Amino acid sequence: MITLISSQGDFCATARKRFFDEAIHALRMRVKRTFAWEDKFKRLLLRFERIQQRHYGMKLLAYTLINLRVFCGV
């Protein structure tokens, strides 16, 4: 990385430009927020269920409660 000093005395690094896509960022934040909401359910945080269908049912119940909280303000 190259460090340059401008005429005002500020430091600025201009080694590479970053690519920022707002659509990808919005999708990523939505996914991270969903996982954070899912982590509030302790039973889903650590998988205690041995049967996959039961774990899937718990996830469906958790997502239903999340949607109720978000959309209905419960």
KEDRENVO-754901 format. One record per residue: x, y, z of N, C-alpha, C, O, CB in turn. Coordinates in Angstrom, 3 decimals. Atoms other than C-alpha are relative to their C-alpha. Glycine has a CB too. Layout:
+----------+----------+----------+----------+----------+----------+----------+----------+----------+----------+----------+----------+----------+----------+----------+
!   n_east !  n_north !     n_up !  ca_east ! ca_north !    ca_up !   c_east !  c_north !     c_up !   o_east !  o_north !     o_up !  cb_east ! cb_north !    cb_up !
+----------+----------+----------+----------+----------+----------+----------+----------+----------+----------+----------+----------+----------+----------+----------+
!        X !        Y !        Z !        X !        Y !        Z !        X !        Y !        Z !        X !        Y !        Z !        X !        Y !        Z !
...
+----------+----------+----------+----------+----------+----------+----------+----------+----------+----------+----------+----------+----------+----------+----------+
# end
This chain:
+----------+----------+----------+----------+----------+----------+----------+----------+----------+----------+----------+----------+----------+----------+----------+
!   n_east !  n_north !     n_up !  ca_east ! ca_north !    ca_up !   c_east !  c_north !     c_up !   o_east !  o_north !     o_up !  cb_east ! cb_north !    cb_up !
+----------+----------+----------+----------+----------+----------+----------+----------+----------+----------+----------+----------+----------+----------+----------+
!    0.844 !   -1.177 !    0.000 !    0.000 !    0.000 !    0.000 !    0.882 !    1.231 !    0.000 !    1.882 !    1.284 !    0.715 !   -0.956 !    0.003 !    1.210 !
!   -0.765 !   -1.233 !    0.124 !    1.290 !    3.426 !   -0.902 !   -0.678 !    1.082 !    0.825 !   -1.886 !    1.291 !    0.707 !    0.129 !    0.434 !   -1.486 !
!    0.547 !   -1.079 !   -0.804 !    0.822 !    6.265 !    1.549 !    0.454 !    1.329 !   -0.590 !    1.647 !    1.568 !   -0.777 !    0.436 !   -0.130 !    1.486 !
!   -0.296 !   -1.308 !    0.578 !    0.614 !    9.747 !    0.096 !   -0.402 !    1.095 !    0.971 !   -1.333 !    0.922 !    1.758 !   -0.723 !    0.183 !   -1.348 !
!    0.340 !   -1.160 !   -0.813 !    0.557 !   13.105 !    1.827 !   -0.449 !    1.098 !   -0.945 !    0.286 !    1.494 !   -1.849 !    1.208 !    0.466 !    0.886 !
!    0.523 !   -1.055 !    0.871 !   -1.622 !   15.743 !    0.228 !    0.548 !    1.357 !    0.428 !    1.288 !    1.461 !    1.406 !   -1.544 !    0.014 !    0.025 !
!   -0.520 !   -1.335 !   -0.288 !   -0.925 !   19.461 !    0.205 !   -0.520 !    0.541 !    1.336 !    0.104 !    1.416 !    1.936 !   -0.373 !    0.959 !   -1.128 !
!    0.531 !   -0.440 !   -1.297 !   -3.129 !   19.918 !    3.306 !    0.613 !   -0.769 !    1.173 !    0.345 !   -0.445 !    2.330 !   -1.515 !   -0.161 !    0.021 !
!   -0.631 !    0.772 !   -1.070 !   -1.074 !   17.373 !    5.263 !   -0.781 !   -1.251 !    0.367 !   -0.414 !   -1.935 !    1.322 !    0.167 !    0.859 !    1.220 !
!    0.789 !    1.196 !   -0.274 !   -3.712 !   14.605 !    5.177 !    0.675 !   -1.227 !   -0.596 !    1.348 !   -1.147 !   -1.624 !   -1.424 !    0.150 !   -0.557 !
!   -0.504 !    1.259 !    0.519 !   -2.722 !   11.004 !    4.714 !   -1.111 !   -0.664 !   -0.804 !   -2.262 !   -0.681 !   -0.367 !    0.498 !   -0.929 !    1.150 !
!    0.985 !    0.730 !    0.790 !   -4.495 !    9.074 !    1.970 !    0.676 !   -1.196 !   -0.650 !    1.771 !   -1.076 !   -1.200 !   -0.650 !    0.915 !   -1.071 !
!   -0.537 !    1.208 !    0.600 !   -3.929 !    5.527 !    0.785 !   -0.690 !   -0.214 !   -1.340 !   -1.919 !   -0.257 !   -1.406 !   -0.190 !   -1.231 !    0.936 !
!    0.573 !    0.160 !    1.335 !   -4.430 !    5.021 !   -2.932 !    0.568 !   -1.229 !   -0.691 !    0.887 !   -1.171 !   -1.878 !    0.259 !    1.245 !   -0.848 !
!   -0.565 !    1.202 !    0.603 !   -3.167 !    1.502 !   -3.523 !   -1.036 !   -0.740 !   -0.838 !   -0.703 !   -1.230 !   -1.917 !    0.553 !   -0.924 !    1.079 !
!    1.030 !    0.690 !    0.764 !   -6.486 !   -0.024 !   -4.662 !   -1.350 !    0.646 !    0.257 !   -1.610 !    1.184 !    1.333 !   -0.039 !   -1.495 !    0.358 !
!    1.350 !   -0.529 !   -0.139 !  -10.016 !    1.087 !   -5.252 !   -0.913 !   -1.111 !    0.484 !   -0.753 !   -2.271 !    0.103 !   -0.513 !    0.594 !   -1.339 !
!    0.953 !    0.980 !   -0.481 !  -12.822 !   -0.650 !   -3.460 !   -1.244 !    0.033 !   -0.853 !   -1.711 !    1.095 !   -1.265 !   -0.348 !    0.248 !    1.464 !
!    1.221 !    0.124 !    0.762 !  -15.815 !   -1.923 !   -5.334 !   -1.153 !   -0.142 !    0.974 !   -1.174 !   -1.074 !    1.779 !    0.062 !   -1.198 !   -0.979 !
!    1.139 !    0.042 !   -0.899 !  -19.054 !   -1.203 !   -3.522 !   -1.274 !   -0.080 !   -0.821 !   -1.569 !    0.799 !   -1.630 !   -0.021 !    1.232 !    0.932 !
!    1.280 !    0.180 !    0.680 !  -22.346 !   -2.522 !   -4.802 !   -1.100 !    0.100 !    1.049 !   -1.169 !   -0.717 !    1.968 !   -0.061 !   -1.374 !   -0.765 !
!    1.037 !   -0.250 !   -1.003 !  -25.324 !   -1.184 !   -2.891 !   -1.004 !   -1.142 !    0.090 !   -1.491 !   -1.443 !    1.180 !   -0.726 !    1.292 !   -0.314 !
!    0.964 !    1.107 !   -0.016 !  -27.609 !   -4.070 !   -3.897 !    0.560 !   -1.201 !    0.760 !   -0.151 !   -1.832 !    1.541 !   -0.371 !   -0.411 !   -1.439 !
!   -0.624 !    1.109 !   -0.722 !  -25.150 !   -6.694 !   -2.645 !    0.087 !    0.319 !    1.486 !   -0.132 !   -0.560 !    2.320 !    1.402 !   -0.298 !   -0.566 !
!   -0.088 !   -0.398 !   -1.404 !  -24.660 !   -4.736 !    0.583 !   -1.362 !   -0.122 !    0.687 !   -1.441 !   -0.592 !    1.822 !    0.527 !    1.441 !    0.116 !
!    1.343 !    0.091 !   -0.584 !  -28.432 !   -4.531 !    1.178 !   -0.399 !   -1.458 !    0.235 !   -0.972 !   -1.785 !    1.274 !   -1.030 !    0.688 !   -0.914 !
!    0.310 !    1.422 !   -0.160 !  -28.841 !   -8.277 !    0.619 !    0.813 !   -0.613 !    1.126 !    0.289 !   -1.395 !    1.919 !    0.262 !   -0.757 !   -1.303 !
!   -0.859 !    0.540 !   -1.052 !  -25.893 !   -9.078 !    2.873 !   -0.476 !    0.426 !    1.390 !   -0.480 !   -0.374 !    2.326 !    1.444 !    0.451 !   -0.218 !
!    0.487 !   -0.471 !   -1.298 !  -27.256 !   -6.917 !    5.685 !   -1.308 !   -0.683 !    0.376 !   -1.541 !   -0.963 !    1.552 !   -0.189 !    1.520 !   -0.020 !
!    1.260 !    0.697 !   -0.270 !  -30.677 !   -8.568 !    5.356 !    0.261 !   -1.416 !    0.505 !   -0.401 !   -1.882 !    1.432 !   -0.874 !   -0.041 !   -1.266 !
!   -0.338 !    1.363 !   -0.414 !  -29.112 !  -12.029 !    5.660 !    0.623 !    0.005 !    1.395 !    0.284 !   -0.834 !    2.229 !    0.965 !   -0.653 !   -1.015 !
!   -0.638 !   -0.082 !   -1.324 !  -26.940 !  -10.999 !    8.636 !   -1.022 !    0.308 !    1.093 !   -0.950 !   -0.245 !    2.191 !    1.102 !    1.075 !   -0.003 !
!    1.029 !   -0.340 !   -0.970 !  -29.944 !   -9.465 !   10.397 !   -0.888 !   -1.214 !    0.291 !   -1.282 !   -1.440 !    1.435 !   -0.848 !    1.176 !   -0.510 !
!    0.808 !    1.201 !   -0.198 !  -31.953 !  -12.661 !    9.841 !    0.724 !   -1.004 !    0.877 !    0.112 !   -1.600 !    1.764 !   -0.350 !   -0.636 !   -1.342 !
!   -0.764 !    0.919 !   -0.844 !  -29.174 !  -14.782 !   11.333 !    0.092 !    0.516 !    1.436 !    0.077 !   -0.277 !    2.378 !    1.407 !   -0.205 !   -0.576 !
!   -0.044 !   -0.558 !   -1.356 !  -28.943 !  -12.403 !   14.297 !   -1.327 !   -0.239 !    0.710 !   -1.342 !   -0.566 !    1.897 !    0.324 !    1.513 !   -0.038 !
!    1.309 !    0.291 !   -0.598 !  -32.689 !  -12.775 !   14.898 !   -0.115 !   -1.480 !    0.346 !   -0.676 !   -1.845 !    1.379 !   -1.139 !    0.412 !   -0.957 !
!    0.058 !    1.444 !   -0.244 !  -32.326 !  -16.545 !   14.615 !    0.829 !   -0.367 !    1.224 !    0.464 !   -1.286 !    1.957 !    0.497 !   -0.780 !   -1.233 !
!   -0.862 !    0.300 !   -1.140 !  -29.535 !  -16.517 !   17.214 !   -0.660 !    0.322 !    1.332 !   -0.187 !   -0.138 !    2.372 !    1.293 !    0.763 !   -0.119 !
!    0.710 !   -0.292 !   -1.248 !  -31.976 !  -15.132 !   19.792 !   -0.743 !   -1.221 !    0.537 !   -1.085 !   -1.270 !    1.718 !   -0.980 !    1.144 !   -0.213 !
!    0.669 !    1.223 !   -0.422 !  -33.635 !  -18.550 !   19.895 !    1.058 !   -0.996 !    0.421 !    1.779 !   -1.544 !   -0.414 !   -0.898 !   -0.580 !   -1.131 !
!   -1.079 !    0.818 !   -0.562 !  -31.407 !  -20.599 !   22.190 !   -0.038 !   -1.435 !   -0.506 !    1.004 !   -2.072 !   -0.660 !   -0.077 !    0.006 !    1.514 !
!    0.099 !    1.384 !    0.446 !  -32.745 !  -23.925 !   20.979 !    0.573 !   -0.177 !   -1.403 !    1.023 !   -1.267 !   -1.756 !   -1.453 !   -0.461 !    0.033 !
!   -0.558 !    0.077 !    1.345 !  -31.627 !  -23.111 !   17.430 !    1.485 !    0.338 !   -0.022 !    2.204 !   -0.051 !   -0.942 !   -0.753 !    0.930 !   -0.929 !
!   -1.402 !   -0.406 !   -0.037 !  -28.285 !  -21.640 !   18.463 !    0.918 !   -1.221 !    0.077 !    1.886 !   -1.332 !   -0.675 !    0.254 !    0.934 !    1.194 !
!   -0.692 !    1.286 !   -0.079 !  -26.991 !  -25.048 !   19.528 !   -1.009 !   -1.066 !   -0.397 !   -2.114 !   -1.119 !    0.143 !    0.592 !   -0.267 !    1.445 !
!    0.956 !    0.981 !    0.514 !  -28.583 !  -27.917 !   17.699 !   -0.060 !   -1.190 !    0.938 !    0.818 !   -2.053 !    0.922 !    0.383 !   -0.455 !   -1.429 !
!    0.203 !    1.109 !   -0.917 !  -29.903 !  -30.256 !   20.386 !   -0.810 !   -1.119 !   -0.643 !   -0.746 !   -2.269 !   -0.208 !   -0.691 !    0.485 !    1.259 !
!    0.890 !    0.982 !    0.622 !  -32.357 !  -32.020 !   18.094 !    0.798 !   -0.990 !   -0.829 !    1.660 !   -0.603 !   -1.619 !   -1.053 !    0.697 !   -0.875 !
!   -0.670 !    1.029 !    0.793 !  -31.178 !  -35.302 !   16.656 !   -0.744 !   -0.265 !   -1.296 !   -0.154 !   -0.701 !   -2.285 !    0.126 !   -1.291 !    0.800 !
!    0.810 !    0.234 !    1.186 !  -34.022 !  -35.536 !   14.185 !   -0.052 !    1.288 !   -0.812 !   -0.413 !    2.344 !   -0.292 !   -1.435 !   -0.483 !    0.380 !
!   -0.102 !   -1.180 !    0.849 !  -33.611 !  -33.159 !   11.256 !   -1.358 !    0.673 !   -0.193 !   -1.433 !    1.901 !   -0.236 !    0.593 !   -0.377 !   -1.351 !
!    1.326 !   -0.571 !    0.205 !  -37.360 !  -32.692 !   10.741 !   -0.442 !    0.839 !    1.205 !   -1.105 !    1.863 !    1.040 !   -1.015 !   -1.113 !   -0.267 !
!    0.354 !   -0.756 !   -1.196 !  -37.793 !  -31.525 !   14.334 !    0.759 !    1.327 !    0.046 !    0.196 !    2.358 !    0.414 !    0.294 !   -0.826 !    1.262 !
!   -0.797 !   -1.227 !    0.049 !  -34.969 !  -29.004 !   13.958 !   -0.562 !    0.961 !   -1.053 !   -0.634 !    2.169 !   -0.827 !    1.483 !   -0.327 !   -0.306 !
!    0.598 !   -0.812 !    1.056 !  -36.523 !  -27.777 !   10.709 !   -1.317 !    0.613 !    0.486 !   -1.601 !    1.775 !    0.194 !   -0.237 !   -0.850 !   -1.272 !
!    1.248 !   -0.513 !   -0.575 !  -39.880 !  -27.409 !   12.499 !    0.249 !    1.134 !    0.986 !   -0.500 !    2.110 !    1.016 !   -0.758 !   -1.123 !    0.692 !
!   -0.354 !   -1.064 !   -0.939 !  -38.223 !  -25.338 !   15.233 !    0.414 !    1.262 !   -0.746 !    0.091 !    2.372 !   -0.322 !    1.130 !   -0.458 !    0.932 !
!   -0.383 !   -1.163 !    0.807 !  -36.710 !  -23.082 !   12.570 !   -1.227 !    0.678 !   -0.594 !   -1.317 !    1.906 !   -0.602 !    0.965 !   -0.415 !   -1.121 !
!    1.228 !   -0.579 !    0.547 !  -40.099 !  -22.610 !   10.938 !   -0.770 !    0.765 !    1.071 !   -1.303 !    1.844 !    0.809 !   -0.886 !   -1.096 !   -0.601 !
!    0.673 !   -0.681 !   -1.103 !  -41.599 !  -21.718 !   14.303 !    0.720 !    1.300 !    0.359 !    0.078 !    2.318 !    0.618 !   -0.079 !   -0.920 !    1.227 !
!   -0.773 !   -1.206 !   -0.313 !  -38.781 !  -19.250 !   14.991 !   -0.213 !    1.072 !   -1.059 !   -0.391 !    2.242 !   -0.722 !    1.493 !   -0.333 !    0.119 !
!    0.218 !   -0.975 !    1.069 !  -39.195 !  -17.584 !   11.584 !   -1.416 !    0.554 !    0.034 !   -1.633 !    1.718 !   -0.301 !    0.276 !   -0.632 !   -1.361 !
!    1.371 !   -0.486 !   -0.141 !  -42.943 !  -17.360 !   12.159 !   -0.079 !    1.047 !    1.096 !   -0.726 !    2.081 !    0.924 !   -0.959 !   -1.160 !    0.303 !
!   -0.005 !   -0.973 !   -1.096 !  -42.367 !  -15.598 !   15.473 !    0.737 !    1.276 !   -0.386 !    0.323 !    2.373 !   -0.009 !    0.638 !   -0.610 !    1.246 !
!   -0.741 !   -1.178 !    0.467 !  -39.799 !  -13.282 !   13.872 !   -0.887 !    0.852 !   -0.891 !   -0.932 !    2.073 !   -0.739 !    1.280 !   -0.418 !   -0.761 !
!    0.882 !   -0.744 !    0.896 !  -42.283 !  -12.329 !   11.145 !   -1.148 !    0.651 !    0.755 !   -1.557 !    1.760 !    0.412 !   -0.546 !   -0.917 !   -1.080 !
!    1.057 !   -0.611 !   -0.815 !  -45.010 !  -11.725 !   13.721 !    0.506 !    1.248 !    0.707 !   -0.186 !    2.265 !    0.758 !   -0.533 !   -1.003 !    1.030 !
!   -0.572 !   -1.146 !   -0.702 !  -42.737 !   -9.411 !   15.668 !    0.253 !    1.167 !   -0.941 !   -0.028 !    2.318 !   -0.607 !    1.295 !   -0.396 !    0.688 !
!   -0.387 !   -1.059 !    0.936 !  -41.565 !   -7.490 !   12.612 !   -1.214 !    0.630 !   -0.660 !   -1.343 !    1.854 !   -0.677 !    0.938 !   -0.550 !   -1.066 !
!    1.076 !   -0.518 !    0.815 !  -44.749 !   -7.166 !   10.592 !   -1.241 !    0.393 !    0.801 !   -1.985 !    1.283 !    0.390 !   -0.368 !   -1.009 !   -1.025 !
!    1.206 !   -0.297 !   -0.780 !  -47.421 !   -7.123 !   13.293 !    0.303 !    0.826 !    1.244 !   -0.619 !    1.305 !    1.904 !   -0.688 !   -1.290 !    0.404 !
!   -0.365 !   -0.793 !   -1.169 !  -45.503 !   -5.335 !   16.026 !   -0.344 !   -0.671 !    1.308 !   -0.608 !    0.005 !    2.302 !   -0.667 !    1.327 !   -0.059 !
!    0.327 !    0.753 !   -1.217 !  -46.176 !   -8.087 !   18.565 !    1.186 !   -0.041 !    0.916 !    1.112 !   -0.629 !    1.995 !   -0.453 !   -1.421 !   -0.333 !
+----------+----------+----------+----------+----------+----------+----------+----------+----------+----------+----------+----------+----------+----------+----------+
# end
